[in-house]
Amino acid sequence: MIQRTASMSFKDAGGKKLTLSIKDVKEDVEELKVVSLMDTIINRKLIKTENGDLVEKQAAQVVVKDTTEIAL
């Protein structure tokens, strides 16, 4: 089973890092769409931490995990 997770890291107003993960992203997800989503989260102030709003993008990646179950 292959699982794809988009991981997006931000910095909040207090300088603390926050990472959001979205499971089951499409195999052909475009980098531009991930960056656009991050911009939307920041610009619309959709997430607020104890230190304030998210203010800066830090990193983004799609992690692909391939799991093979073993019959016992």
Secondary structure, DSSP 8 states (H G I E B T S, - for coil): -EEEEEEEEEEETTS-EEEEEEES--TT--HHHHHHHHHHHHHTT--EETTEEEEEEEEEEEEEEE------
